């Protein structure tokens, strides 16, 4: 079955489509994708992973078409970042 593995850093991103066995877990898909070699800064011991925006455990079984995402740590407190002003047109 085909799944995707994606990761993004400032100025660099990767979205890899790979073929995996039917009972593959999220962790195995990440390993098989080669993304860990592309981004040596990834630390799966501390970073969370998800499927389509929902955080999952590394041993979560994947379904065909799933997108496995590796999340970076939050680097700023969202409560202190000012919101952008929305300009409404009449």
C-alpha positions as CSV (number, residue, x, y, z in Angstrom):
1,X,0.0,0.0,0.0
2,X,1.1,3.6,-0.6
3,X,1.5,6.1,2.3
4,X,3.3,9.5,2.6
5,X,5.8,10.7,5.2
6,X,6.3,14.4,5.6
7,X,8.4,16.8,7.6
8,X,9.1,20.5,7.4
9,X,11.8,22.8,8.7
10,X,12.2,26.5,8.0
11,X,13.3,26.7,4.4
12,X,13.2,23.0,3.8
13,X,10.5,20.4,3.5
14,X,10.0,16.8,2.3
15,X,6.9,14.9,1.4
16,X,7.8,11.3,0.4
17,X,5.4,8.8,-1.0
18,X,6.5,5.2,-0.3
19,X,5.2,1.7,-0.7
20,X,4.9,-0.3,2.5
21,X,3.4,-3.6,3.7
22,X,-0.2,-3.8,4.7
23,X,0.5,-4.0,8.5
24,X,3.1,-1.2,8.6
25,X,3.3,1.1,11.6
26,X,3.9,4.8,11.6
27,X,7.4,4.3,13.0
28,X,8.3,1.7,10.4
29,X,7.1,4.0,7.6
30,X,9.2,6.8,8.9
31,X,12.2,4.6,9.0
32,X,11.6,3.1,5.5
33,X,11.1,6.5,4.0
34,X,14.7,7.6,4.5
35,X,13.5,11.0,6.0
36,X,15.7,10.5,9.1
37,X,18.8,10.6,6.9
38,X,17.5,13.7,5.2
39,X,16.9,15.5,8.4
40,X,19.4,14.4,11.1
41,X,17.8,16.8,13.6
42,X,14.7,14.7,13.9
43,X,14.5,13.1,17.3
44,X,11.6,10.6,17.4
45,X,12.2,10.2,21.1
46,X,11.0,13.7,21.8
47,X,9.0,14.7,18.7
48,X,5.4,13.7,18.2
49,X,4.1,12.1,15.1
50,X,0.6,12.1,13.6
51,X,-1.6,11.0,10.8
52,X,-3.6,13.7,9.0
53,X,-3.1,16.2,11.8
54,X,-4.0,13.8,14.7
55,X,-1.2,12.8,17.1
56,X,-0.7,9.0,17.1
57,X,1.6,6.5,18.8
58,X,4.5,5.2,16.8
59,X,3.0,1.7,16.8
60,X,-0.2,2.9,15.1
61,X,-1.0,0.7,12.1
62,X,-1.4,2.7,8.9
63,X,-4.1,2.5,6.1
64,X,-3.5,3.0,2.4
65,X,-3.2,6.7,1.6
66,X,-2.3,7.8,5.1
67,X,0.0,10.8,5.6
68,X,2.5,10.4,8.5
69,X,3.6,13.7,9.8
70,X,6.6,14.4,12.1
71,X,5.9,17.5,14.2
72,X,8.6,20.0,15.3
73,X,8.5,21.4,18.8
74,X,6.7,24.7,19.3
75,X,9.4,27.4,19.5
76,X,7.2,30.2,20.7
77,X,4.3,30.6,23.1
78,X,1.2,31.0,20.9
79,X,-0.4,33.2,23.6
80,X,2.3,35.8,23.3
81,X,2.3,36.0,19.5
82,X,0.1,38.9,18.3
83,X,-2.7,37.9,16.0
84,X,-2.7,39.4,12.5
85,X,-5.3,42.0,12.0
86,X,-8.1,40.9,9.7
87,X,-9.2,43.6,7.3
88,X,-12.8,43.3,6.3
89,X,-14.0,44.9,3.1
90,X,-17.5,46.3,2.8
